[in-house]
Amino acid sequence: MNVAIVGASGAVGQEFLRVLAERDFPIDNLLLFGSARSAGRKYAFRGKEYTVRLLAHDDAFRDVDVAFTSAGAGTSKEFAADITKFGAVMIDNSSAFRMDPDVPLVVPECNAEDALRRPRGIIANPNCTTIMMVVALQAFERLSHIRRVHVSSYQAASGAGQAAMDELCEQYRQALAGEPVTVEKFPYQLAFNVIPQIDVFQDNGYTKEEMKMYNETRKIMHSDIETSATCVRVPSLRSHSESVWIETERPISVEEARLAVAQGTGLVLMDNPEKKEYPMPLFLAGKDPVYVGRIRKDLANPNGLTFWLVSDQIRKGAALNAVQIAEYLLKVGDIK
């Protein structure tokens, strides 16, 4: 198995290395690619040192079986033909191809089989907020069809990359020291603040991030489900949280819902209000599952259910989901 990582120096690229090592993914040869800024950097993987190559329009992907790409939508679009022309499966973490009808958008817990139909040789990894939500939604969809979703996300600084995490830490230091606060990665100071905007606003008043949750959820679940989202940047470092309300065709009891989560794939039930046990990002960074708690009936709708979830968006929301797609393809013999 020859594996490539494009964008190896970024936060998700580094997470790919950790996840591939932890899960003992079969790799005979590993190739790392990056921009001119990161080319030449060296990273250790399974006791060997690898040097990042400059991503270029050449034949470097001739013998690659799987390429994990996380270098931004522009780079993915520019180099997709180079990556796939010799038969490599490109599992792309950017927004470049997610809504392309010829590119499957895959969360293995929901629609793994879609990965087998990829006429362009590309599989898209959904947006991190969508991934963690649909893993939970799938458990409830098996009980009763979900008609509507209202969700508010509380997204950590790491969703904007390592530099954003560094800026948040520096903002806290500056604010506590009474110094002017540096603001570069966010529209406003994030330390001691929340920002109700992630990505740019669209004509309908929703942000691009919020519209991703609407469109991607329908594609992944092959459903007429309607999703209305508000995405908020919060001053935590890593792991996103979501407050979710769903309306189903028939009422789902709290007991049914808890059992569905407890038995669901990729889910962990953490729901014990009496003992103040519920998911929190501070304690779940670096973990693989989607954690669900605070499950309760909606007071305004007999068919409504409300819950809270937390997941590490760099792992399940990015690198882990992509690796799980490749593992599925290996399992069914779709790649050697």
C-alpha positions as CSV (number, residue, x, y, z in Angstrom):
1,M,0.0,0.0,0.0
2,N,1.5,3.3,-1.1
3,V,0.0,6.2,0.7
4,A,0.4,10.0,0.2
5,I,-0.6,12.9,2.4
6,V,-1.0,16.3,0.8
7,G,-0.8,19.1,3.3
8,A,1.3,17.1,5.6
9,S,2.5,20.0,7.7
10,G,-0.9,21.3,8.6
11,A,-2.9,20.4,11.7
12,V,-5.0,17.8,9.8
13,G,-1.9,16.5,8.0
14,Q,-0.2,15.9,11.3
15,E,-3.3,14.2,12.6
16,F,-3.3,11.9,9.6
17,L,0.2,10.7,10.6
18,R,-1.0,10.0,14.2
19,V,-4.2,8.3,13.2
20,L,-2.5,6.1,10.5
21,A,0.1,5.0,13.1
22,E,-2.4,4.4,15.9
23,R,-4.7,2.3,13.7
24,D,-1.8,0.4,12.2
25,F,-3.0,1.2,8.7
26,P,-1.0,-0.9,6.2
27,I,1.6,1.3,4.5
28,D,4.6,0.1,2.5
29,N,5.6,3.5,1.2
30,L,4.6,6.9,2.5
31,L,4.9,10.1,0.5
32,L,4.4,13.6,2.1
33,F,3.6,16.6,0.0
34,G,3.2,20.3,0.8
35,S,3.7,23.9,-0.4
36,A,7.0,25.6,-1.0
37,R,6.8,26.9,2.6
38,S,6.7,23.4,4.1
39,A,8.7,21.4,1.5
40,G,11.9,20.1,3.1
41,R,10.4,19.6,6.5
42,K,11.0,16.2,8.1
43,Y,8.5,14.2,10.1
44,A,8.9,10.9,11.9
45,F,6.5,8.0,11.2
46,R,6.8,4.5,12.6
47,G,10.5,5.0,13.4
48,K,11.5,6.4,10.0
49,E,12.0,10.0,8.9
50,Y,10.2,11.4,5.9
51,T,10.8,14.6,4.0
52,V,7.9,16.7,2.7
53,R,8.1,17.1,-1.1
54,L,6.9,20.1,-3.1
55,L,3.5,19.4,-4.6
56,A,3.9,19.9,-8.3
57,H,2.3,19.1,-11.6
58,D,4.3,15.9,-12.3
59,D,4.0,12.1,-12.1
60,A,4.8,11.8,-8.3
61,F,1.5,10.0,-7.7
62,R,2.1,7.3,-10.3
63,D,2.3,4.4,-7.8
64,V,0.1,5.9,-5.0
65,D,-2.9,3.8,-3.9
66,V,-4.5,6.3,-1.6
67,A,-3.9,10.0,-1.2
68,F,-5.3,11.9,1.8
69,T,-5.5,15.6,0.8
70,S,-5.9,18.5,3.2
71,A,-4.4,21.6,1.7
72,G,-7.4,23.7,0.9
73,A,-10.0,23.7,-1.8
74,G,-7.9,25.6,-4.3
75,T,-5.0,23.1,-4.1
76,S,-7.4,20.2,-4.3
77,K,-9.0,21.5,-7.5
78,E,-5.7,22.4,-9.0
79,F,-4.0,19.0,-8.4
80,A,-6.9,16.5,-8.5
81,A,-6.0,15.4,-12.0
82,D,-2.4,14.9,-11.1
83,I,-3.3,12.9,-8.0
84,T,-5.9,10.6,-9.6
85,K,-4.6,10.1,-13.2
86,F,-2.7,6.9,-12.4
87,G,-5.6,5.4,-10.3
88,A,-5.0,6.7,-6.8
89,V,-8.1,7.1,-4.7
90,M,-8.1,10.7,-3.5
91,I,-9.9,11.2,-0.2
92,D,-10.2,15.0,0.0
93,N,-10.7,16.9,3.2
94,S,-11.5,20.3,1.6
95,S,-14.8,21.7,0.4
96,A,-13.8,21.5,-3.3
97,F,-15.9,18.5,-4.3
98,R,-18.4,17.9,-1.6
99,M,-21.5,18.8,-3.5
100,D,-20.2,17.5,-6.9
101,P,-22.7,14.9,-8.1
102,D,-19.8,12.7,-9.3
103,V,-18.0,12.7,-6.0
104,P,-19.4,10.7,-3.0
105,L,-19.6,12.5,0.3
106,V,-18.9,9.9,2.9
107,V,-19.2,9.3,6.6
108,P,-18.6,5.5,7.1
109,E,-21.2,5.2,9.9
110,C,-23.9,6.5,7.6
111,N,-23.1,5.8,3.9
112,A,-19.9,3.8,3.5
113,E,-21.1,2.1,0.3
114,D,-21.2,5.5,-1.5
115,A,-17.4,5.4,-1.5
116,L,-17.5,2.5,-4.0
117,R,-19.0,4.8,-6.7
118,R,-16.5,7.4,-7.5
119,P,-16.3,8.1,-11.3
120,R,-13.7,10.8,-10.8
121,G,-11.5,8.8,-8.4
122,I,-12.3,11.3,-5.6
123,I,-14.1,10.8,-2.3
124,A,-15.0,13.9,-0.3
125,N,-14.7,14.2,3.4
126,P,-17.6,16.3,4.8
127,N,-17.3,19.4,6.9
128,C,-16.3,18.6,10.5
129,T,-19.6,20.0,12.0
130,T,-21.6,17.9,9.6
131,I,-19.6,14.7,10.2
132,M,-20.1,14.7,14.0
133,M,-23.8,15.6,13.7
134,V,-24.8,12.9,11.1
135,V,-23.1,10.1,13.1
136,A,-25.6,10.9,15.9
137,L,-28.5,11.6,13.5
138,Q,-28.0,8.2,11.9
139,A,-28.7,6.4,15.2
140,F,-32.0,8.3,15.5
141,E,-32.9,7.9,11.8
142,R,-33.0,4.2,12.3
143,L,-35.8,4.7,14.9
144,S,-37.9,7.2,12.9
145,H,-37.3,9.4,9.9
146,I,-35.9,12.8,10.8
147,R,-37.8,15.6,9.2
148,R,-36.1,18.7,10.6
149,V,-32.9,19.6,12.5
150,H,-32.0,22.8,14.3
151,V,-28.4,23.0,15.4
152,S,-26.1,25.5,17.1
153,S,-22.5,24.7,16.9
154,Y,-19.8,25.8,19.3
155,Q,-16.6,25.5,17.4
156,A,-13.1,25.5,18.8
157,A,-10.3,27.6,17.5
158,S,-8.6,24.6,16.0
159,G,-11.3,24.5,13.3
160,A,-9.4,27.4,11.8
161,G,-6.0,25.6,12.0
162,Q,-2.9,25.5,14.2
163,A,-2.2,29.2,13.7
164,A,-5.6,30.1,15.1
165,M,-5.0,28.0,18.2
166,D,-1.7,29.8,18.7
167,E,-3.5,33.1,18.3
168,L,-6.1,32.3,20.9
169,C,-3.4,31.4,23.4
170,E,-1.6,34.6,22.6
171,Q,-4.8,36.6,22.9
172,Y,-5.4,35.2,26.4
173,R,-1.8,36.1,27.4
174,Q,-2.1,39.6,26.0
175,A,-5.5,40.3,27.5
176,L,-4.4,39.2,31.0
177,A,-1.2,41.2,30.7
178,G,-3.1,44.3,29.6
179,E,-1.4,44.4,26.2
180,P,-3.0,45.1,22.9
181,V,-4.6,42.0,21.5
182,T,-3.6,40.5,18.2
183,V,-6.5,39.8,15.8
184,E,-5.6,38.1,12.5
185,K,-7.3,34.7,12.2
186,F,-10.8,35.7,13.4
187,P,-13.1,38.7,12.7
188,Y,-12.7,39.8,16.3
189,Q,-10.8,38.9,19.4
190,L,-11.9,35.4,20.4
191,A,-10.4,35.3,23.9
192,F,-13.1,36.0,26.5
193,N,-15.6,36.2,23.6
194,V,-17.8,34.2,21.2
195,I,-18.2,35.1,17.5
196,P,-21.5,34.1,15.8
197,Q,-19.9,33.9,12.4
198,I,-17.8,31.1,10.8
199,D,-17.0,31.6,7.1
200,V,-18.6,34.3,4.9
201,F,-22.2,35.3,4.9
202,Q,-24.5,34.2,2.0
203,D,-27.4,36.1,0.4
204,N,-29.9,34.3,2.7
205,G,-28.2,35.5,5.8
206,Y,-26.6,32.2,6.7
207,T,-22.9,31.7,6.6
208,K,-21.2,29.3,4.2
209,E,-20.4,27.0,7.2
210,E,-24.1,26.9,8.1
211,M,-25.2,26.1,4.5
212,K,-22.6,23.3,4.4
213,M,-24.5,21.6,7.3
214,Y,-27.8,22.0,5.3
215,N,-26.6,20.7,2.0
216,E,-24.1,18.0,3.2
217,T,-26.5,16.4,5.6
218,R,-29.1,15.8,2.8
219,K,-26.4,14.3,0.5
220,I,-24.9,12.0,3.1
221,M,-28.2,10.7,4.5
222,H,-29.9,10.5,1.1
223,S,-32.8,12.3,2.8
224,D,-35.2,15.2,2.5
225,I,-34.1,16.3,6.0
226,E,-34.1,20.1,6.5
227,T,-31.3,21.5,8.6
228,S,-31.1,25.1,10.1
229,A,-27.8,25.9,11.7
230,T,-26.1,28.7,13.6
231,C,-22.3,28.2,13.8
232,V,-20.4,30.0,16.6
233,R,-16.7,30.3,17.2
234,V,-15.9,29.8,20.9
235,P,-12.6,30.3,22.8
236,S,-11.8,26.7,23.4
237,L,-8.8,25.1,21.8
238,R,-9.9,21.8,20.4
239,S,-13.1,19.7,19.9
240,H,-16.4,21.2,18.6
241,S,-19.7,21.0,20.5
242,E,-23.3,21.1,19.1
243,S,-26.7,21.6,20.6
244,V,-29.1,19.7,18.4
245,W,-32.9,19.6,18.1
246,I,-34.6,17.1,15.8
247,E,-38.2,16.5,14.8
248,T,-39.0,12.9,13.8
249,E,-42.0,11.3,12.1
250,R,-43.0,9.6,15.4
251,P,-42.2,10.4,18.9
252,I,-38.9,8.9,20.2
253,S,-38.7,8.4,24.0
254,V,-35.6,9.4,25.9
255,E,-35.0,5.7,26.8
256,E,-35.2,4.7,23.1
257,A,-32.8,7.5,22.2
258,R,-30.3,6.6,24.9
259,L,-30.3,3.0,23.8
260,A,-29.8,4.0,20.2
261,V,-26.8,6.0,21.0
262,A,-25.4,3.4,23.3
263,Q,-25.6,0.8,20.5
264,G,-24.7,3.2,17.7
265,T,-21.5,2.9,15.7
266,G,-18.9,5.6,16.5
267,L,-21.0,7.0,19.4
268,V,-20.5,7.1,23.2
269,L,-23.4,7.8,25.5
270,M,-22.4,10.2,28.3
271,D,-25.6,11.2,29.8
272,N,-26.0,11.2,33.6
273,P,-27.5,14.5,34.7
274,E,-27.7,13.5,38.4
275,K,-23.9,13.1,38.4
276,K,-23.3,16.1,36.1
277,E,-21.9,13.8,33.4
278,Y,-22.2,15.1,29.9
279,P,-19.7,15.7,27.1
280,M,-17.3,18.7,27.3
281,P,-14.6,19.6,24.8
282,L,-12.0,20.1,27.5
283,F,-11.9,16.4,28.4
284,L,-12.5,14.9,24.9
285,A,-9.8,16.3,22.7
286,G,-7.8,13.5,21.1
287,K,-10.7,11.0,21.3
288,D,-12.2,9.2,18.3
289,P,-16.0,8.9,19.0
290,V,-18.8,11.4,19.0
291,Y,-20.0,11.8,22.6
292,V,-23.7,12.4,23.2
293,G,-25.5,13.6,26.3
294,R,-28.3,15.8,27.7
295,I,-30.9,13.7,25.7
296,R,-34.4,15.0,26.5
297,K,-37.8,15.5,25.1
298,D,-38.4,18.8,23.4
299,L,-41.0,20.8,25.4
300,A,-42.5,22.5,22.4
301,N,-43.0,19.6,20.1
302,P,-44.2,16.0,20.9
303,N,-42.1,14.6,18.1
304,G,-39.0,16.6,19.1
305,L,-35.8,15.4,20.8
306,T,-32.9,17.6,22.0
307,F,-29.4,16.5,22.7
308,W,-25.8,17.8,23.1
309,L,-22.7,16.3,21.4
310,V,-19.0,16.8,21.4
311,S,-16.3,15.5,19.1
312,D,-12.7,16.2,18.2
313,Q,-13.1,17.8,14.8
314,I,-9.5,17.3,13.8
315,R,-9.9,13.5,14.4
316,K,-13.4,12.4,13.6
317,G,-14.2,15.6,11.9
318,A,-11.3,15.3,9.5
319,A,-8.4,12.8,9.6
320,L,-10.1,9.9,11.3
321,N,-13.1,10.0,9.0
322,A,-10.9,9.9,6.0
323,V,-8.8,7.0,7.3
324,Q,-12.0,5.1,8.1
325,I,-13.1,5.5,4.5
326,A,-9.8,4.0,3.3
327,E,-10.2,1.2,5.8
328,Y,-13.6,0.4,4.5
329,L,-12.3,0.3,0.9
330,L,-9.6,-2.1,2.1
331,K,-12.1,-4.2,3.9
332,V,-14.3,-4.7,0.9
333,G,-11.3,-5.2,-1.5
334,D,-11.9,-2.1,-3.5
335,I,-8.2,-1.1,-3.1
336,K,-5.3,-3.5,-2.8
